[in-house]
Each structure stands twice: as C-alpha cells, then as structure tokens.
Amino acid sequence: MSVRHDLVILWFFLAFAVERFVEIIVNVVPGIHRRRLLGVEVPVLLAFVLSLTIAMGTALDFFQVFNIEFRWPCVGYVLTALVMAGGSNLIHDIVSWVRAGKEARQIRARRMQRKD
C-alpha cells in the first residue's frame, strides 16, 4: 500500500486549522459552546461543517490517500470530514495539554522567584 505522506501531513494541518477556527468562533460568539442543534453540540457541528467544506473544497478524500475508493466520491469527503472533525478534537486536547504544561512551568518559575 502506497501512502502519500504529504497528504497525511496536509490532513493533520487541516484538522489543526479546523480546531483553531472553531475555537475562534466559540470565543467570538458568547454561549455557543453550550448550545445544541439537532442533539449535537454546536462546536462539534461547526467542526464537521468546516471539515466538510475543506474536504470538498480541496478535493481531499483521506481514503484515497490509502488507495481506497468509494463508488460515490461524496462518501469519501463526508467520512474524511468526520475523521478531520474528530482529529480537530484530538488536536484541541493536545494544544490544551501543552498550554497547561506551559502555565504550570510559569507558575513554578514564579514560585521559585518568590523564594529567592
């Protein structure tokens, strides 16, 4: 199986971009992170819509990267968008962990300075 690594890296970048776009929208629109639409949290729905727009707009079908083709091309885009939206949640968690670690180091540094 031949995998185009550049497309996999592109997919990770786009998942990161989706995460950032959703975070910006959630920060700009007050209370949107608590709302639900059709039983789905609005940020999750936003991530899917953005991912689907990107997947279809860039003709990125993650399954074609692995040489898996669907009879109906839109299925690949929808599934790619679902995976990308889920990936954006993972990336959001990683970014949060990095921020928490950075904040913890800053707090420790301040405490050490006070002791001196």
Summary of the structure (lengths in Angstrom):
residues: 116
radius of gyration: 18.3
end to end distance: 59.2
largest distance: 68.3
contacts: 307
relative contact order: 0.14
helix: 78%
strand: 3%
